[in-house]
Amino acid sequence: MRDKAADLAGPGISTYEEVARILPTDYEPILPPMERMKALYEVKRYIEDGLAEALNLNLVQVPLIVSKDSGVNDMLDRDGSRTPIEFPCGLGLEKRIEAQVVQAATKWKRVALKQFGCKPGEGINTDMRAVRKDYFLDHDHSAYVDQWDWERVITAEDRNLEYLKDVVRKIWKVIRGAGLHAQQLFPELANDRYPPIPEELEFFHAEEILAMYPDLPRKERETRLIQEHPAVFIIGIGWVLEDGYPHEMRAADYDDWVTDTSAETGKPTHGLNGDILVWNPVTRRRHELTSMGVRVTKETLVQQMELAGLEDDLALPYHQAILNDEIPLSIGGGIGQARTYMYLLRTAHLGEVTVSVWPQQLKDICAERNIHVLE
């Protein structure tokens, strides 16, 4: 059996030798850089307008920095391996503010629902920018992150799998629609080298995928799955599965991965969250577009924080707001903008649709394969 424990904290590649091995050697960019930028902004406008209509969301401002003691920064995984950039700010203050650059706006958005007066069925969307300094930089991971971070108020009755699936279907319809829109404006994108964007998503629970491929670690299970099912939503990420491992580590204080959903599925299952994964025909690899879920209640927050060994964090303002019913129940997620552009515009590297810092070693590997990143 291959090492499952080493596969839990995120989907990055670990060496540049492996990056060189997996990047395509027959790549030809479909659009030149400026045409690609034009197509990118058409996709961006379509998705922002589409999400607003499909989920009743309004675009709002979002923080780039937050105070450390607020507890609203996203820690990404439960193992604490990915830490935010920290710095003091506020010249002239007796005690300067300890600030952090956001890694995602996941927790801030739930608090913001109250700030913006959202009611059940209403929500917010953001054009979020973040820095994740502890990523291994490869073809689909960057230190600079852009997302549509969205959040919507729900009721207690909405906290079920069917509601989650309905929201996921609406999001996929918008993403696919954006791809078709881009192909209408830039017909070169409807290229015979690549299959059409799948019309429908298929839903699988993490327990089902484990049963299908019991000896494979998570990334390899996902790869095998999406080679046969090119657009999927994997449910239940974070709960310990039948083999004693979670499908992937998930933060304990936003998505709900402990709620028992066995009554809905007819088998032992947990979790009201998941990821949209697609088969990327350019890179010929698994490609994650969004992570999302129904958010924790005060009861499931305590349970997840105890399982993660983070009970002390329950004293932070964000966690207290949940425990004291000061902020609403919600569902939300982050849709990777560059990841989505990469998929819909048929590029082999994030650096073709976003500007960031890349190691020379990676740039050299890419150049040998006709992949030219923006700087």
DRENLO-236592 format. One line per 5 residues: for each residue x, y, z of C-alpha. Coordinates in nm, 3 decimals. Layout:
BEGIN
X/Y/Z  ...;
END
This chain:
BEGIN
0.000/0.000/0.000  0.131/0.346/-0.089  0.184/0.616/0.174  -0.155/0.775/0.248  -0.041/0.986/0.543;
0.197/1.188/0.324  -0.089/1.276/0.090  -0.325/1.458/0.325  -0.220/1.824/0.336  -0.284/1.970/-0.005;
-0.234/1.868/-0.366  0.106/2.014/-0.456  0.392/1.836/-0.629  0.705/1.796/-0.417  1.003/1.818/-0.657;
1.092/1.997/-0.979  1.209/1.667/-1.124  0.848/1.555/-1.091  0.722/1.882/-1.242  0.951/1.827/-1.542;
0.815/1.477/-1.578  0.446/1.569/-1.574  0.433/1.891/-1.779  0.321/1.836/-2.140  0.594/1.823/-2.404;
0.362/1.889/-2.699  0.203/2.213/-2.576  0.097/2.491/-2.813  -0.076/2.796/-2.658  -0.410/2.858/-2.827;
-0.420/3.232/-2.764  -0.128/3.478/-2.755  -0.082/3.668/-2.426  -0.289/3.978/-2.507  -0.579/3.782/-2.659;
-0.564/3.556/-2.355  -0.604/3.861/-2.129  -0.907/3.974/-2.328  -1.063/3.628/-2.298  -0.975/3.616/-1.928;
-1.166/3.933/-1.850  -1.466/3.813/-2.049  -1.466/3.499/-1.834  -1.423/3.705/-1.517  -1.721/3.930/-1.595;
-1.937/3.634/-1.695  -1.865/3.442/-1.376  -1.914/3.739/-1.143  -2.244/3.827/-1.308  -2.348/3.461/-1.325;
-2.279/3.392/-0.957  -2.467/3.708/-0.861  -2.775/3.588/-1.046  -2.755/3.216/-0.963  -2.688/3.254/-0.590;
-2.822/3.605/-0.520  -2.480/3.748/-0.434  -2.348/4.105/-0.432  -1.983/4.194/-0.488  -1.830/4.357/-0.180;
-1.488/4.479/-0.071  -1.266/4.220/0.098  -0.960/4.261/0.326  -0.606/4.196/0.214  -0.486/4.217/0.575;
-0.650/4.125/0.906  -0.546/4.153/1.269  -0.379/3.842/1.409  -0.592/3.838/1.724  -0.921/3.838/1.531;
-0.884/3.472/1.438  -1.038/3.529/1.095  -0.736/3.437/0.883  -0.754/3.106/0.698  -0.501/2.849/0.823;
-0.574/2.628/0.517  -0.500/2.290/0.680  -0.524/2.141/1.028  -0.154/2.060/1.061  -0.041/2.422/1.093;
0.221/2.390/0.819  0.105/2.690/0.615  0.145/3.009/0.812  0.051/3.363/0.701  0.282/3.658/0.653;
0.280/3.872/0.969  0.391/4.230/1.032  0.327/4.516/1.278  0.146/4.821/1.143  0.018/5.154/1.271;
0.302/5.406/1.304  0.273/5.614/1.622  0.066/5.363/1.817  0.194/5.271/2.163  0.132/4.908/2.067;
0.129/4.849/1.694  -0.137/4.625/1.536  -0.015/4.273/1.468  -0.143/4.221/1.114  -0.149/3.923/0.879;
-0.184/3.901/0.503  -0.488/3.686/0.434  -0.445/3.335/0.297  -0.817/3.330/0.210  -1.122/3.523/0.325;
-1.313/3.214/0.435  -1.390/3.312/0.792  -1.408/3.686/0.731  -1.696/3.634/0.487  -1.921/3.473/0.746;
-1.872/3.766/0.979  -1.926/4.001/0.683  -2.272/3.853/0.615  -2.389/4.020/0.934  -2.200/4.341/0.855;
-2.378/4.368/0.519  -2.718/4.273/0.659  -2.769/3.960/0.449  -3.082/3.751/0.510  -3.142/3.382/0.426;
-3.100/3.332/0.053  -2.879/3.643/0.020  -2.503/3.660/0.013  -2.177/3.823/-0.090  -1.904/3.759/-0.343;
-1.550/3.901/-0.336  -1.261/3.949/-0.575  -1.017/3.814/-0.318  -0.637/3.841/-0.333  -0.412/3.648/-0.096;
-0.055/3.530/-0.039  0.029/3.171/0.048  0.403/3.171/0.102  0.429/2.805/0.203  0.311/2.650/-0.124;
0.543/2.445/-0.342  0.536/2.647/-0.666  0.444/2.432/-0.964  0.216/2.456/-1.269  -0.105/2.506/-1.069;
0.014/2.643/-0.732  0.127/3.002/-0.685  0.229/3.212/-0.386  -0.019/3.469/-0.518  -0.380/3.354/-0.502;
-0.694/3.506/-0.651  -1.038/3.367/-0.574  -1.404/3.444/-0.595  -1.463/3.399/-0.223  -1.841/3.387/-0.175;
-2.078/3.327/0.118  -2.457/3.295/0.145  -2.690/3.295/0.447  -2.888/2.973/0.495  -3.140/2.833/0.742;
-3.099/2.529/0.965  -3.326/2.337/0.724  -3.079/2.403/0.440  -2.803/2.210/0.613  -2.832/1.891/0.406;
-2.669/1.721/0.109  -2.942/1.804/-0.143  -2.909/2.176/-0.074  -2.530/2.150/-0.107  -2.563/1.967/-0.441;
-2.811/2.223/-0.572  -2.567/2.507/-0.503  -2.281/2.311/-0.661  -2.485/2.250/-0.978  -2.557/2.623/-1.007;
-2.188/2.707/-0.973  -2.089/2.451/-1.235  -2.350/2.588/-1.476  -2.193/2.934/-1.441  -1.836/2.806/-1.488;
-1.931/2.601/-1.794  -2.131/2.891/-1.933  -1.825/3.115/-1.900  -1.622/2.865/-2.099  -1.881/2.848/-2.376;
-1.901/3.229/-2.379  -1.524/3.251/-2.424  -1.538/2.999/-2.708  -1.800/3.205/-2.888  -1.582/3.516/-2.869;
-1.257/3.331/-2.934  -1.344/3.032/-3.157  -0.987/2.903/-3.142  -1.063/2.782/-2.787  -1.309/2.524/-2.924;
-1.007/2.322/-3.030  -1.038/1.965/-3.158  -0.735/1.867/-2.949  -0.945/1.896/-2.635  -1.287/1.753/-2.543;
-1.586/1.980/-2.472  -1.641/2.113/-2.120  -1.863/1.851/-1.950  -2.226/1.954/-1.930  -2.295/1.788/-1.594;
-2.103/1.730/-1.273  -2.114/1.391/-1.106  -2.127/1.357/-0.727  -1.917/1.110/-0.528  -1.866/1.079/-0.155;
-1.507/1.039/-0.036  -1.607/0.702/0.119  -1.729/0.581/-0.222  -1.401/0.673/-0.388  -1.204/0.497/-0.114;
-1.413/0.184/-0.172  -1.340/0.208/-0.546  -0.963/0.246/-0.501  -0.883/0.125/-0.146  -0.506/0.092/-0.190;
-0.441/0.430/-0.351  -0.361/0.758/-0.172  -0.602/1.044/-0.218  -0.447/1.223/-0.517  -0.420/0.900/-0.710;
-0.779/0.807/-0.622  -0.892/1.144/-0.757  -0.686/1.104/-1.072  -0.828/0.760/-1.145  -1.181/0.886/-1.082;
-1.171/1.190/-1.307  -1.012/1.004/-1.595  -1.347/0.826/-1.619  -1.567/1.108/-1.483  -1.411/1.436/-1.606;
-1.610/1.674/-1.380  -1.695/1.571/-1.024  -1.782/1.704/-0.681  -1.625/1.502/-0.399  -1.829/1.522/-0.077;
-1.710/1.471/0.280  -1.349/1.596/0.296  -1.199/1.611/0.645  -1.374/1.328/0.828  -1.169/1.013/0.897;
-1.274/0.750/0.642  -1.301/0.374/0.668  -0.924/0.324/0.621  -0.839/0.551/0.916  -0.740/0.859/0.714;
-0.939/1.165/0.602  -0.962/1.216/0.227  -0.762/1.535/0.292  -0.690/1.753/0.594  -0.935/2.043/0.627;
-0.940/2.339/0.864  -1.162/2.280/1.164  -1.342/2.614/1.193  -1.536/2.678/0.873  -1.654/2.382/0.658;
-1.865/2.122/0.838  -1.703/1.781/0.787  -1.840/1.602/1.095  -2.218/1.609/1.043  -2.354/1.256/0.999;
-2.522/1.226/0.658  -2.587/0.851/0.673  -2.964/0.898/0.674  -2.938/1.078/0.339  -2.690/0.841/0.172;
-2.795/0.506/0.320  -2.436/0.428/0.421  -2.191/0.554/0.689  -2.099/0.905/0.567  -2.012/1.241/0.718;
-1.963/1.594/0.595  -2.145/1.877/0.417  -1.851/2.004/0.215  -1.646/1.914/-0.088  -1.439/2.007/-0.395;
-1.510/2.047/-0.766  -1.241/1.861/-0.961  -1.206/1.837/-1.337  -0.982/1.652/-1.577  -0.755/1.909/-1.740;
-0.696/1.786/-2.096  -0.399/2.021/-2.143  -0.195/1.907/-1.842  -0.361/1.564/-1.842  -0.398/1.586/-1.466;
-0.653/1.639/-1.191  -0.747/2.005/-1.157  -0.923/2.154/-0.854  -1.146/2.455/-0.920  -1.321/2.517/-0.591;
-1.346/2.406/-0.231  -1.674/2.484/-0.054  -1.928/2.369/0.199  -2.200/2.428/0.452  -2.033/2.602/0.746;
-2.009/2.480/1.104  -2.273/2.533/1.370  -2.163/2.611/1.722  -2.197/2.240/1.806  -1.997/2.111/1.509;
-1.737/2.385/1.556  -1.661/2.257/1.907  -1.651/1.896/1.786  -1.414/1.973/1.499  -1.184/2.193/1.708;
-1.158/1.916/1.967  -1.075/1.659/1.697  -0.808/1.895/1.562  -0.665/1.967/1.909  -0.738/2.339/1.874;
-0.977/2.395/2.165  -0.781/2.703/2.282  -0.873/2.885/1.959  -1.238/2.877/2.062  -1.164/3.186/2.270;
-1.088/3.393/1.956  -1.346/3.656/1.849  -1.448/3.473/1.530  -1.511/3.149/1.713  -1.694/3.327/1.996;
-1.922/3.489/1.740  -2.029/3.144/1.620  -2.064/3.005/1.973  -2.279/3.302/2.079  -2.504/3.293/1.767;
-2.385/3.639/1.664  -2.331/3.551/1.296  -2.564/3.357/1.065  -2.554/3.002/0.940  -2.405/2.996/0.593;
-2.267/2.810/0.296  -1.965/2.934/0.105  -1.651/2.862/-0.086  -1.357/2.987/-0.284  -1.342/2.945/-0.661;
-0.985/2.975/-0.785  -0.979/3.245/-1.050  -0.646/3.157/-1.210  -0.729/2.785/-1.191  -1.059/2.851/-1.368;
-0.897/3.067/-1.639  -0.631/2.801/-1.685  -0.896/2.533/-1.740  -1.133/2.733/-1.962  -0.863/2.904/-2.170;
-0.667/2.580/-2.221  -0.332/2.681/-2.071  -0.068/2.456/-1.920  0.044/2.683/-1.635  -0.106/2.933/-1.390;
0.165/3.174/-1.494  0.003/3.214/-1.835  -0.308/3.368/-1.678  -0.168/3.540/-1.368  0.146/3.729/-1.269;
0.347/3.601/-0.974  0.700/3.505/-0.870  0.836/3.177/-1.001  1.170/3.005/-0.933  1.416/3.012/-1.223;
1.426/2.634/-1.218  1.053/2.618/-1.290  1.073/2.888/-1.559  1.349/2.693/-1.734  1.147/2.372/-1.728;
0.846/2.557/-1.868  1.042/2.732/-2.144  1.170/2.395/-2.267  0.805/2.295/-2.311  0.690/2.612/-2.489;
0.523/2.743/-2.170  0.600/3.111/-2.111  0.487/3.258/-1.780  0.394/3.622/-1.723  0.624/3.832/-1.504;
END
